[in-house]
Amino acid sequence: MHIDMDAFFAAVEQLDRPDLAGKPVIVGADPKSGRGVVSAANYEARKYGVHSALPITQAFARCPHGVFLRPRYSRYKEISDKVFEIFHSISSLVEPLSIDEAFIDLTGTGRLHGDPVELGRKTKRRILETTGLVASVGIAPNKFLAKIASDFGKPDGFVVVPEDGVQDFLDPLDIGRLWGVGPKTGKMLIDHGIRTVGDLSRMTVESAKKLLGDHGEGLWKLAHGIDSRPVSPGSGRKGISKETTFRVDVTDNNRKISTLRRLSDGLAARMRAKKTFGRTITVKIRYSGFITITRSDTLDMPIATSDDIFREAQRLARPELEGSIRLLGIRISNLTGEEGEQLPLFGREERNKTKNFERALDDIQKRFGKDAISRANSLEKDDIEDD
Ligand SMILES: [Mg+2]
């Protein structure tokens, strides 16, 4: 079962402010700042073409009468905790994907909870009664199908894909629905007359490989609804972190920022090696005198590139960087394997450019050593760095 709250941040805002009922609500950056993106838009706002990750200025242009709000993460977390409590009461195998979304393995829960479909309905009802918010549910033989199913019914969705109905469910879907089919691959496939998942599933695996190269077999399998990844609890809690202890406490602001950049580069390299992405970022700052603080945020979309990590780390750290600092660290947690399976098309090309650049950095460092190349603003070498 995959459960995903509908327009979560915006729905929480509407829950807390009944005066927002029926209005387009857009949670994200301040449109007056001219920078930043939409974190969440409710369905009223989506009618105007506003969606998450859209630059906030464009959101404002498309929907100037919308209610623009800054995110209140602690409140979202409060409600998220209640929702996850319900998840954990159903099964010990809960895999969080983000603050408002999880896979739940129902294998073997039958004796305790009865029919999975009935259990899904009950869960949806309990979420509504407990939080006042609506979740969409997908139930299917595997993770890939369950995730598509919950999304397919949104908002207020409840979609069951039975074992013997998998191909019928998949065939009519747009090819872009398959994980791993971005705008570029999607366009190429459409140019070859492959518009739906069914079109791909009717190819032989050999011709899929010929057309799609390395990804051919995987995509062909997905097109047949084959996905054997287990629901893995805990993967959302694990994290990757990097920190630097300065040999001499640092007061120079540029040095602090360049250290964040270097840590971001290192983290991004490790995340690439593990093929993972994370939604929660935490910065750790230890001042001279050993007072240590952390600042954390859970993002609407998973990140993995150095640029993204650096931008978010700076945002969290900047207000706290005054004074003499002994240690800086960054941690990425809430990890997931699939990059932005729900990333909108926007921004992908830019992302790919950054990724290619960072991959080139990896290659050079692998061949010629860590010191062979690094960013011009991160050249300090005498500090102690820990993973
Ligand atoms: Mg959601």
Boltz pocket constraint, residues with backbone or C-beta under 6 A from the ligand:
constraints:
  - pocket:
      binder: B
      contacts: [[A, 4], [A, 5], [A, 6], [A, 7], [A, 8], [A, 100], [A, 101]]
      max_distance: 6.0
